[in-house]
Amino acid sequence: MPKHRVAVLMSGGVDSSVAALVLKRQGFDVFGITIKVWQEECEKVQRENCCGPRAVADARRVCEVLDIPFYLLNYSREFKEDVIDYFCAEYRRGRTPNPCIVCNQKLKFGRLLARARELGAAKIASGHYASIEERYDGGVSKFSLRKGKDAKKDQSYFLFELAQDQLCDILFPVGGMDKAAVRGLAAGAGLPVHDKPDSVEICFIPGDDYKAFLSAQGIAMPSGKIVDTSGKVVGRHNGIHLYTVGQRKGIGVAAKKPYYVVRIDPRENTVVVGGNDDLLVKEFVVEMPHWIACGGPQTSLCVDAKIRYNAPAVPAVVHPAGKAKVRVVFEEPQRAVTPGQAAVFYQGEFVLGGGWIA
């Protein structure tokens, strides 16, 4: 008798393809779901992207090889509402967004989880490098999020906003594998995507040119002053949405020593620049914290904090700071803490939670 019916989110890449392969071999009743997220007017530029038409074709071919049903769902309107509108709004605010986290929370494991249930699925699965563990606390079942086995591919950072009612119905079949093993399984099973390169860009931005994308979305901001940390005017900018904290190239200010963007002030419409040492931050505030399996710290909490996906997790202490906020103090100052990015808190291999850098 087959096990639970599982919907696998198929991106057209090797990881989600192997997720479907593993689950089928384990006896689950598997079907694939791929979503159309591009706007019709963007189809040409997104054809090569990981969420474009070519990805749909690859996902369909994999499902044919695995002999499982394949569904293509049009979520272009929802993707624009959940992800693209958020992305543009954050840049208008002088912040640097992280669309992958929002997409996971609202679309993949929000709207699509609900749709998968309507299609008869008991669980939803993806090719994320992370794992979920069920624990019992006082007889009550709690689900914890854990790092993926492959440290270089671990994607737990992007999943910190998942809630208990989502985690209980999610499977990450490749979370306990490394990338080489995933590709080996794909090749051995004859999957046509076994050697497909990994996507390294934001899926909806061709060539990773976010400035051109914002312009195409009609985003234009007024010009303003570029000032140094003493307040001296050193240049002009063409809109705060074209800058991010830590940026060095493209600032447009000539100086004997390199300038970096150290702060963006949307109220004053200014970009503040300084030296590399001016980027070092000892403490910062996180808003809208989400805690995966607990109610959050009542007193100080020692964690390892990760302030961007490609940054190491470093020792820090989290302090309560009023409603929907916490204050994070590093053991050693860290570079380029960027408003709009996520700060994710770990203890060992487990994700405690995280929030948005304010």
PyMOL commands that set and color helices and strands:
alter all, ss='L'
color gray80, all
select helices_A, chain A and resi 14-25+40-46+53-66+76-92+99-118+156-159+164-167+179-188+206-208+210-216+240-242+276-279
alter helices_A, ss='H'
color red, helices_A
select strands_A, chain A and resi 5-9+29-36+70-74+123-125+130-137+140-147+170-171+224-228+233-237+260-265+270-274+280-291+301-306+314-320+325-335+342-347+350-357
alter strands_A, ss='S'
color yellow, strands_A
deselect
rebuild
show_as cartoon
